[in-house]
Amino acid sequence: MFYQSGILLRSSALRSPRTAHGFSTRLGGVSRDPATREMNLAFGREDPDSVVYENIGIFARAVTGGRYGGDRVVCAPQIHSDKIRYVTPADAGDGVTKRSPDDEGYDGFVTDEPGVILTVRVADCVPILFCGMKKDGSPVVAAAHAGWRGTVAGIAARAVERMVSLGAARESIRAAIGPHIGACCFEVREDFRDAVSSARGEDFASRHIKILGGSLHADLTAMNLEILASAGIGSDAVDASADCTACRPDLFHSHRKTGGKRGAMGAAAAILD
Ligand SMILES: [Zn+2]
């Protein structure tokens, strides 16, 4: 279940004493532009960089209960891929105050070390946060940005596999799918269905792309639930937000609703020292 916690949304599925997580909304930041207010975590939009830095600091402290500031955040240019980067505290600041190595893009992060806040940015795309445990009880966390391309590329399953390869027990892994554009508002065309079909097969496409009110609509929640299930993470281990970002412009940034004139929300997970 998702619940409001200060300026964030959190998932009861990921509650654990040694980890922290949160999904931002439009609330609680210092952006003043109508397109980005109040909380925008993306550079290069309507806000000066100084405003985005301040928002990142507010977000980082909210996520970690004041333990870590914005200097612990790691982000990356997101490229709608299934690429996930393993990071440690030494990588904090990449994508924020420093460029990512080789200036490469990534759509997710995984770590088993405390002290780094894995952050993905979204405005209709699907943010997915993960928490799991090794046999010795130590945590492993991951964060993924799943637009439709990342979704059909299977980034959710890739995140699970990366966690398992770090030692997380698959049966310990929980996932929270944060607010994103719902099937209600994600109207697509035939060429979209063709692209999904060629990536994951005709059956997958027809299960998740349906006619609603005379046009095709895609269900990114259901796609990611199926992909997580294929990686051994059943729906009982997944919490999916029912919020649609395009239906609630008061609460969320939505790329589609605004034609791209918008800020971005963050979704973050960290292990605490
Ligand atoms: Zn909607």
Residues whose N, C-alpha, C, O or C-beta is under 5 A from the ligand:
A	BS01	ZN	G182 C184 C185 C244 A246 C247
